[in-house]
Amino acid sequence: DFFLAVKSILRQKPEDVIVDYQPFTLEDKTLIATFRMKKEAVHAALCDNINTRSAIDTMQELVSDVYIYLEKQKVPNREVLKSIAVFITHMFQVFGVIPKDESIGFPTETSSATSEEQLYPYLKAFAQFREEVRKSAKEIGNHDLLNVCDKVRDEILPELGVRLEDKESGKFIIKIESPETLIKERDVKRAEEEKKRQEKERKKAEAAAKEAEKAALQAIPPGDLFRNETDKYSQFDDQGLPTHDAEGKEISKGLKKKLLKKYESQAKVYQDYLQSKTKGNT
């Protein structure tokens, strides 16, 4: 993903940069210093009995530093990113996981570097057109058109081996990958969304059931609150409060106190219920 992101940025020359030279910002200088430090750390790790684990961990940290940089920098320095990507590609070539003829990143199964360069102008033109459509759809509140734009990004392009990522302020990133990888990711995402939808429906049903149970409980007169609990109580007083348990033994004073408290609470709830019914009928 890092290699594809860098490739996409290298293809998109900023409109306000006439030549390849870009003056270094504070963020650029910080990333350059970090790159130099991590590069030295990789060298030291390999000199330490060929400690490839530490070297790879350091390169992973460098990739994370680049992503942090991209979040802060609106116009990333293309040459700095290219230098980092070339370095990491070179190290993977040393480790034997990337062919020597690759300048940046892993080779793709579906397209060569040449075909990527040929495809990109068309993909960029389409992505720009789609972004204009999305912008207009948002302005007029056309959700159907927005859904069509999302469908192209999420359903159609992955089957063609194209990952299109929408960014803030109308920017986007285009990545050419294996259709199998993108389709698998899409299917996993669909499964996760369906799982979330089912969980949402389950919680909604539970909430509705609790609300219905609460409404049913409110409609019970306090005198009938315990009379159906014959598995617990066998005798009741004139108010409907239990006096003896299911075995015929007189209930304790502590239990009587708890039942009376519950009875009084139900009396209040029932009174509110009657008042709401009266208002509703009115």
Buried (B, 14 or more C-beta within 10 A) or exposed (E): EBBBBBBBBBBBEEEEEEEEEBEEBEBBEBBBEBBEEBBEBBEEBBEEEEBBEBBBBBBEEBBEBBEEBBEEBEEBBBBBBBBBBBBBBBBBBEEEEBEEEBEBBBEBEBBEBEEBEEBBEEBBEBBEEBBEBBEEBEEEEBEEBBEBBEEBBBEEBBEEBBBBBBEEEEEBBBBBBEBEBBBEEBEEEEEEEEEEEEEEEEEEEEEEEEEEEEEEEBEBEBBEBBBEEEEEBBEBEEEBBBEEBEEEEEBEEEEBEEBEEBBEEBBEBBEEBEEEEEEEEE
